[in-house]
């Protein structure tokens, strides 16, 4: 997926500056990008941008630490720096490549959204572009299901004990086809709402714990330099 995206960007290198210009322009003039739709405001652009970014990289949700807490390490700050790498790869590399590919191929003007939009962008440059996106999407979706299943399982175990794990797994499996066959707008609304419900208490906790985190981080990097 990354390789295919880079090839598209290389072959459309002359369009990249214009793509960045359009991104900046339409960020402050979203109604123009949406065909004059009255509801396309700067606030709406920010709302969807932040929501999609959080959905992608989980920044501020407190979910990724559930996985990183299982790592074998003698210092939480070291593991925290590893966790930051995941956000960088996801947002700066994967999402940036996807966004630029959609822009330079002109697929963003097609009216499509979601995976269909990305597939259209790849198909613009490759005869097998749809297959690239299909395989990548299957891998992304499968690993996402595994990851969030683990997060939920650990949360259920913490709240209700080990006996609640199997009922949770059953509900999780049942929910998969429901989510896959539901309308995209409903799935996004549900995801954004639940992400906000996760982020708010987590961010409050981060503010409370910030002094201790800063002290530990400072001590860790001071020791690394010594």
N, C-alpha and C positions, 0 to 999 in steps of 0.2 A: 504493500500500500504506500509506504513512504517512498520507496524507489520509483513507483509509477508516478506519484505526485511530483517528485523532483524532476523526472524526465519531462513532464508536462510544463513545469515552470521553466526549465532550461529551453525547451523549444518555443516557449512563449515569453522569453526573457524581455523582449521589447515592450510587452504589455504590463509588466509588473509595476513600473512607476505610475502608470495610469490607474492600475488597480488600487494602489495605496491612496492615490488622490481621490478616487471614487469612495473608498471606505471612509476617509476623513470627511469628505463632502456630505455624504448621505448620513453620516452619524449626526450631523447638525441640521440636515434637511431631509429627515426620514420620509416626509410626505411625498417628496419627489420620487424617491425610490419605490414607494408603494402606489404610484400612480395617482397621487393627490388624495389618498384616503385620509379623511379628516382626523381619524384616531391615531395616525402615525406621527406621534410627537417625539421630541427628544427624550422625554421621560419614558415613553414606551420603548424607545430604542435602548435606553439604559437598563430598563427593567428586564427586557428579554436578553440583553447581552450579559448582564450579571447572572441571571437565572441559568442561562445555558452554560456559562463559564463554571458556575458552582456545580451544576449537574455533571459536567465533564471532569473536573479535577478534584471535586469534593472539598475544596478549600473552605475551612471554617466550620465544616459539619461535625468534625470529631469522629468520623467513621474510619478513616485510614489508620488512626492510632490503634484501633482494635487489632488490626493485622500486625502492625509494627510492634505492638506490645508482646507478641509471641516470639519475637526475634531473640536470639541468644546474644546479649551484649552486656558489657559491664558499665555502660554509661548511656543514659537516656538521651543526652544531647547528641552523641554520635549517631544514634538511631534517628533522631529528629532531622539531622542533616541529610540522611539517606531518604527520609520521607519527603523532604523538599524536592529532591531530584525527580520524583514521580510527577509532581505538579508541573515542573519545568518541561519535562518530556511531553506530557499530555497537552499542555496549553501552548507553549512556545513552539514546539515542533509539530505535533500531530494536527492541532487545530489551526495553526498558522498555514501549514501546507494545504489543508482542506479548504480554508477560506480563500486563499490566493488562487488555487486551482479553479474554484467556482467562479471567481472574478475574471481571471484571464481568459477562460473559455467562453465567457458570456452566459453561462448556465444560470446565473442568478436572475436573468431576465425572463426565464422560462415560465415562472409561476409555480414551479415545483417546490417541494420542501422536504425536509428530512433526508432519509437515505436515497430517495428518488432523485433529489437534486444533486447529490454527490455522484451518484451513478451516471447521471446525464453528463456531468462535467468530465468524468473519466472516459465515457464513451465518445466524447467529442474528439479525443486524441488517439484512443486505442480501439481497435475492432473488438477486443476482448475486455474493454473497460468495465462493462457491467459485471463480468466474472471477477475482476479484481476486487471491486467493491463488495460483491456478494460474499466472497471468501473472507475478506477482511471484516465485514459486518458480522458474519457468523462467528468468527473468532472473538471479536470484541464483545458480542452479545453473550456468548457462552461463558467467557471469563468473567464478565460483569455479573452474570447470574450466580456463578460460584462465589465471587467475592462478597456480594451483598447477602447471599445466603449465610455465609460465615459470620458476617457482622450481626445479622439478625439472630442467628443461633446463639452467639455469645451474649447478646443482650437478653434474650429470653432465659438463658441459663442463669444469668446474674439475678434476674428479677424473680423467676419462678422455680429455679432448680433444674436438675438434670432431667427429671421426668417430663418436663415441658418440651424437650428438644424434639421428640418424635412427632407430637401433634403439630409443632411449628413446621417441621419439614414437610408434612402432608399438606398443610395450608399453603406453603411456599410453592410446591409443585402444582397445586390446583390453580394458584394465582397466575402462573406463567402463561397458559393459553388464554386466560381472560385478558391479561395485559396485551398479549400479541394480537388479539382480535378486536380490541377496543379502538375507538377513534383516536387519532394522534393528538387532537386538541385536548381530549379528556385525560390522556396519559400525561401530557405535559403539565396540565393544570394540577393533577394529583401529585406528580413528582415535585413541582415547584412548591406546592403548599407544604408537603411533608419535609422537604429540604429546609424550608424556612423554620418549621417547627423544631428541626434538629439544630439549626444554626443558632437560633436565639439563645437557648440555655447554654450551648457550648461556648459562644462568644462571651457571655456573662462570666462563665467559669474561667475563661482565658484572662479576662480583665482582673479577676480576683487573684489568680495565680501568677500574673505577669511579673511581679517583683521577684518571686522565687525563681521563675524561669530565667529572667535576665541575669540574676546572680549566678545561677548554675552555668549559663552559657558563657558568661564572662570568665568564670573560673576554669571552664573546660578549655577555651581557646588560649587562655594565659598559660595553662599547663602544656598545651600543644607547642607553644612557642618556646617554652623553657628548654 
